[in-house]
Amino acid sequence: MPSLQQAATALGWRGQLITEVAVLGQRVSALVRVREDVHRWRMENGWPPEPDPSWFRSWFEPELHDQIPVPAVDLVGVLVTESRAGRALRSCGTLMTLAPCAVVLPSSQTSDPWPLVELDFYGIGVVTIDEEGDASVAISPEDRSQEFGGSVFGRWLLELLYHRVMTSVLSPPR
């Protein structure tokens, strides 16, 4: 997915691009940065990634609260590919509560100003990809995650992304 990497680069996002992440009924891409010190500590102390959502049910059992590992990745941003600007708000709406979210659109979809004004109002970024595959930032995304606070879902997503980084980037299959 060179256009997604180019979109992340155009936004100034640095880290590992994880594609095809199933989140809230759709497939998105996430850019994460590994927290090397935390990753090292977790590996040395037997805390591998916990991508199974049922594991997080233990968070609601008070006797297990002291056994939650520190997140080993930071979510830099979420990229959602759409073919039309009109669907971008629905695609990014919930995701913008977790990290900056940008929709990747064909450059031909930016001629109508209304969807772009609405996306800008909500802090959703827009990156256009032209016919040659070059990325350009039409609207910079805002980080609104602090307005919404953390969630169990967001914490689980960090574990899922950590798992994906571990299996595809840090320890690629042989």
Secondary structure, DSSP 8 states (H G I E B T S, - for coil): -HHHHHHHHHHT--SEEEEEEEETTEEEEEEEEE-HHHHHHHHHTT------GGGGGGGGSGGGGGG----SEEEEEEEEE-SSGGGHHHHHTTGGGTS-EEEEEEGGGGSSHHHHHHHHHHT-EEEEE-TT--EEEEE-----HHHH---HHHHHHHHHHHHHHIIIIIS---
